[in-house]
């Protein structure tokens, strides 16, 4: 809680098989928390996930990667913002690697998401 600087909830972002990393989050105009992060490992290539954490939580793989980087390095190029103009929905940006080779063919992703009641 920002007014008192006290923790009022501890929400875990994890997967029993894959690693989760590079999370970015923001609150919308309704006070819902939106999140984007990368998930990968355990047989899954690095993939972009978006989620609404408050209320009924839902995590969705927005774009599944089809391969990993040849040097096994991954970056933190994830971002999330309120959608304009009313701020009820979220927009997130990230990337995955799709068929091909090399680091230069990362496929950017732009995802607009939120609760169905806010569309």
PyMOL commands that set and color helices and strands:
alter all, ss='L'
color gray80, all
select helices_A, chain A and resi 116-118
alter helices_A, ss='H'
color red, helices_A
select strands_A, chain A and resi 19-27+33-41+44-52+58-63+79-82+90-97+106-113
alter strands_A, ss='S'
color yellow, strands_A
deselect
rebuild
show_as cartoon
